[in-house]
Amino acid sequence: MRRTFMRIVAASALALIPGAAFAHAQLESATPPVGGAVASPSEIRLKFSEGVEPSFSSVTLTSASGAPAQLGTAKTQAGDPTVLVAPVVKPLAPGVYTVRWRAVSVDTHHTQGDFDFTVKP
C-alpha cells in the first residue's frame, strides 16, 4: 500500500514539472462571469493564472449582432499583475455580449479566448 502511494506521489510530481516550464497565462475567472447574467457592468475584469503585460494584452467586447462596445484601455489591477481590467465606457443594452481576450504573460507567451455573458433587462 505504501509503495503504491509513493508511486502515485512520484508520478504526480513528474507530471507537474513540464507544466511549470511551459506555463502560460490561463483565464481563471472573469467578471462578469463566463455564461453569467448581470446588470450592465462598469468593467470587464479577467483573472489569469500568472501576471500579464497590459501593453501587449487586449480585451474586446461585441454584442450578439457583432457591434463593438467601447472599452477603455485595459490595465492590470494595482498590486496584482494577474488581473486585467478594461472599463466599459457606456452602459450596455440588454442582450448577449462576447468578450474576446488576448493575454501576453510576463514570460512573453500568449493565450487567447472568448466567452459570452448576458446583460439583463
Number of C-alpha atoms within 10 A of each C-alpha: 5 7 8 9 10 11 11 12 12 11 11 11 11 11 11 10 10 10 10 9 8 9 13 22 23 19 20 12 14 19 16 22 16 15 14 15 17 15 14 18 16 16 17 21 22 23 22 20 15 19 21 28 19 23 12 14 19 19 24 18 21 16 19 12 9 10 10 13 18 16 18 15 14 20 19 21 16 9 7 12 18 24 23 26 23 22 17 18 14 13 14 20 15 15 15 18 23 20 19 15 18 19 27 21 24 17 14 13 13 17 15 15 12 14 15 19 19 23 18 14 11
